[in-house]
Amino acid sequence: MYTLNCKGKLVVLESPIVMGILNMTPDSFYAASRQGIKISMLQQAHMMLEEGATLLDVGGQSTRPGAQFLTPQVEANRVVPAIEALHDRFPEAIISVDTFHSSVATMAVQAGASMVNDVSGGLMDPQMLTTVAALRVPYVCMHMPGTPQTMQQHAHHLAQGNVVETVLDFFIERVAACTAAGIHDVVIDPGFGFGKLPAQNFELLNQLSVFTQTLQKPLLLGVSRKSTIYKTLGITANEALNGTTVLNTVGLLNGANILRVHDVKAAVEAITLVRALAAST
């Protein structure tokens, strides 16, 4: 059983939990998740907490393929006021900041965040790991080849090898780096959709247990409304809730500990049903 110490608030992963996505961006791939107006963001956060979210993940920089790269200050201008507002309105909520800038991570934690979610695994800012260690918060380490601007160029190269082996090797090195930096609580995220073809995403999903058993770290699953779902089904991101629930269920059966989602209620229901299924055996 894993635990995460979020600035004194202990998250016990006795069963899977849900992380709700709050995008403070004007260009997120899923339009309904864009929360650029503070009152709308607070309403969305309230609904997510009521529906059972344990974590709220606030991001200000779109990481969809080819997205515009923001400076740390522009990103901070988006996320820090949002985190301050969330922390003021929901002081018991556990807030994560989605950033690969160490300076933004620092400002976000000072504003009330108690977790850092980094899509680059510490590779886009050499100060990130030591910063997170000093902040004494859990760290979500994700696999992404290249950057959001270049990651899809790496997908076909990645396809020439064993994607599970490649991602596992990445995490073995990155977890060691996190430990050496002094980070106590590390969560791994295979980075579904980040520089990977749909077939590679399905292969990773099928073999999630390889990561949890080898690394002995909690695993975050982030497949919500992504292109692997809607392109496979020939639909849009707006129509991809059912597909998201299906893949989240597969992920839960294969050992996922945290579901990062746009739709909290559906994810909580999936967890409840999978737990009931496990209890019947």
C-alpha positions in Angstrom: 0.0 0.0 0.0 1.4 3.4 -1.0 1.1 6.7 0.7 1.7 10.3 -0.4 2.6 13.0 2.0 1.0 16.2 0.5 2.3 18.9 2.8 1.0 17.1 5.9 -2.1 15.7 4.3 -1.6 11.9 3.9 -3.1 10.3 0.9 -3.4 6.6 1.4 -3.6 4.6 -1.8 -5.4 1.6 -0.3 -7.7 1.8 -3.3 -7.4 3.9 -6.5 -8.2 7.6 -6.4 -9.2 10.2 -8.9 -7.3 13.4 -10.0 -9.6 15.9 -11.7 -8.1 18.0 -14.5 -8.5 21.8 -14.4 -7.0 23.4 -17.5 -6.3 27.1 -17.2 -5.5 27.2 -20.9 -7.3 28.7 -24.0 -6.3 25.8 -26.2 -6.7 22.5 -24.4 -7.5 19.7 -26.8 -10.8 19.0 -24.9 -12.8 22.2 -25.1 -15.0 21.5 -22.1 -12.0 21.3 -19.7 -10.8 24.9 -20.4 -11.4 26.9 -17.2 -10.1 30.3 -18.1 -12.6 32.2 -15.9 -12.1 32.0 -12.2 -15.7 31.5 -11.2 -16.1 28.7 -13.8 -13.0 27.1 -12.5 -14.2 27.2 -8.9 -17.6 25.7 -9.9 -15.9 22.9 -11.8 -13.6 22.2 -8.8 -16.5 22.1 -6.5 -18.3 19.6 -8.7 -15.2 17.4 -9.0 -14.7 17.4 -5.2 -18.4 16.6 -4.7 -18.2 13.7 -7.2 -15.2 12.2 -5.3 -12.0 13.6 -6.7 -9.1 13.3 -4.2 -6.7 15.5 -6.2 -7.2 18.6 -8.4 -4.5 19.1 -11.1 -4.1 22.7 -12.3 -2.3 23.3 -15.6 -1.6 26.5 -17.5 0.3 25.2 -20.5 -1.2 23.0 -23.1 0.9 19.9 -23.8 -1.0 18.8 -26.9 1.2 18.0 -29.9 2.6 21.2 -31.4 1.3 23.4 -28.6 2.8 26.9 -28.1 5.6 26.9 -25.5 4.9 29.4 -22.7 7.5 31.1 -20.6 7.4 30.4 -16.8 6.0 33.8 -16.1 3.1 33.5 -18.5 2.3 30.0 -17.1 2.6 31.3 -13.5 0.2 34.1 -14.4 -2.4 31.5 -15.3 -2.0 28.9 -12.6 -0.9 30.7 -9.4 -4.0 32.9 -9.1 -6.1 29.8 -9.8 -4.4 27.8 -7.1 -4.7 30.6 -4.6 -8.4 30.8 -5.3 -8.8 27.0 -5.0 -6.9 26.9 -1.8 -8.9 29.8 -0.3 -12.3 28.3 -1.3 -11.4 24.6 -0.6 -8.6 24.6 2.0 -8.8 20.9 2.6 -8.5 20.1 -1.1 -5.2 18.6 -2.3 -4.0 20.6 -5.3 -1.4 19.5 -7.9 0.3 21.8 -10.3 0.9 20.5 -13.9 4.2 22.2 -14.9 7.7 21.4 -16.1 9.1 24.8 -14.8 10.7 24.6 -11.4 10.0 28.3 -10.7 6.3 27.7 -11.4 6.3 24.7 -9.1 7.8 26.8 -6.3 5.2 29.6 -6.7 2.4 27.1 -7.0 3.3 25.3 -3.8 3.6 28.7 -2.0 0.1 29.4 -3.3 -1.3 26.2 -1.9 -0.4 23.3 -4.2 1.0 20.2 -2.5 2.0 18.1 -5.5 4.0 18.6 -8.7 3.0 16.9 -12.0 5.8 17.2 -14.5 5.2 15.8 -18.1 9.0 16.0 -18.8 10.1 13.8 -15.9 12.5 16.5 -14.8 14.3 16.7 -18.2 13.1 20.1 -19.4 14.3 22.0 -16.3 17.5 20.8 -14.6 16.4 22.4 -11.4 13.1 20.6 -11.1 14.1 17.6 -9.1 16.1 19.5 -6.5 13.3 22.1 -6.3 10.6 19.4 -5.6 12.8 17.8 -3.0 13.2 21.1 -1.2 9.5 21.7 -1.4 8.9 18.3 0.2 5.9 17.4 -2.0 5.1 14.3 -4.1 6.3 14.3 -7.7 4.5 12.8 -10.7 7.3 11.8 -13.2 6.0 11.2 -16.7 7.6 9.7 -19.8 7.6 12.0 -22.8 10.2 11.7 -25.7 11.3 15.2 -26.6 9.0 18.2 -25.9 5.3 18.8 -26.5 6.5 20.6 -29.7 8.5 17.7 -31.0 7.2 14.6 -29.2 5.2 13.2 -32.2 8.3 13.2 -34.3 9.7 10.6 -31.9 6.7 8.3 -32.1 7.8 6.4 -35.2 11.3 6.1 -33.9 9.9 4.7 -30.6 7.8 2.3 -32.7 10.9 0.6 -34.0 11.8 -0.7 -30.5 10.1 -2.2 -27.5 8.0 0.6 -26.1 7.5 -1.1 -22.7 11.2 -1.7 -22.3 12.0 1.8 -23.4 9.6 3.4 -21.0 10.7 1.1 -18.2 14.3 1.9 -18.7 13.4 5.6 -18.6 11.7 5.2 -15.3 14.5 3.1 -13.7 16.8 6.0 -14.4 14.4 8.8 -13.5 13.3 7.2 -10.2 16.9 6.8 -9.2 17.5 10.5 -10.1 14.4 11.5 -8.0 15.7 9.5 -5.1 19.2 10.9 -5.4 17.7 14.5 -5.4 15.8 13.7 -2.2 12.3 13.3 -3.4 10.4 10.9 -1.1 7.1 10.3 -2.9 7.4 9.5 -6.6 4.4 8.6 -8.8 5.1 7.3 -12.3 3.0 8.1 -15.4 3.8 6.2 -18.7 2.7 9.3 -20.7 -0.2 7.9 -22.8 -0.4 9.9 -26.0 2.9 11.7 -25.5 5.1 10.8 -28.5 3.4 7.4 -28.8 1.3 5.8 -31.5 -2.1 4.3 -30.6 -0.8 0.8 -30.8 2.0 1.7 -28.4 -0.5 3.2 -26.0 -2.5 0.0 -26.0 0.6 -2.1 -25.4 1.6 0.1 -22.4 -1.9 -0.2 -21.0 -1.8 -4.0 -21.4 1.5 -4.2 -19.5 1.0 -1.7 -16.7 1.8 -4.3 -14.1 5.4 -4.5 -15.5 5.9 -0.9 -14.2 4.2 -1.3 -10.8 5.9 -4.6 -10.1 9.4 -3.5 -11.2 9.4 0.0 -9.8 7.3 -0.4 -6.7 5.8 3.0 -7.2 2.2 4.2 -7.5 1.1 4.6 -11.1 -1.0 7.4 -12.6 -3.1 6.7 -15.7 -3.9 9.6 -18.0 -5.9 8.5 -20.9 -9.0 10.8 -20.5 -10.5 11.7 -23.9 -7.2 11.3 -25.7 -6.7 10.7 -29.4 -6.0 7.0 -29.0 -9.6 6.7 -28.0 -11.4 9.1 -30.3 -9.3 8.2 -33.4 -9.7 4.5 -32.8 -13.5 5.0 -32.5 -13.8 7.6 -35.3 -15.4 10.1 -33.0 -14.4 13.4 -31.3 -12.9 14.2 -27.9 -16.3 15.5 -26.8 -17.7 12.0 -27.5 -14.9 10.0 -25.8 -16.3 9.6 -22.3 -17.4 6.0 -22.8 -14.1 5.0 -24.4 -12.3 6.8 -21.5 -14.2 4.7 -19.0 -13.4 1.5 -20.8 -9.6 2.2 -20.8 -9.7 3.4 -17.3 -11.3 0.2 -16.3 -8.6 -1.8 -18.1 -6.0 0.3 -16.3 -7.5 -0.3 -12.9 -7.6 -4.1 -13.6 -3.9 -3.8 -14.5 -2.9 -1.9 -11.3 -3.4 1.8 -11.9 -3.5 3.8 -8.6 -4.6 7.3 -9.8 -6.9 8.1 -12.7 -6.3 11.6 -14.1 -9.6 12.5 -15.8 -11.9 15.3 -17.0 -15.0 13.4 -15.8 -14.7 12.5 -12.2 -18.1 10.8 -11.6 -17.5 8.2 -14.3 -14.0 7.5 -13.0 -15.2 7.1 -9.4 -17.9 4.7 -10.6 -15.4 2.6 -12.5 -13.2 2.4 -9.3 -16.3 1.4 -7.2 -17.2 -1.4 -9.7 -13.7 -2.7 -10.1 -13.3 -2.9 -6.3 -16.6 -4.7 -6.0 -15.5 -7.2 -8.6 -12.2 -7.8 -6.8 -14.1 -8.3 -3.5 -16.2 -11.0 -5.0 -13.3 -13.3 -5.9 
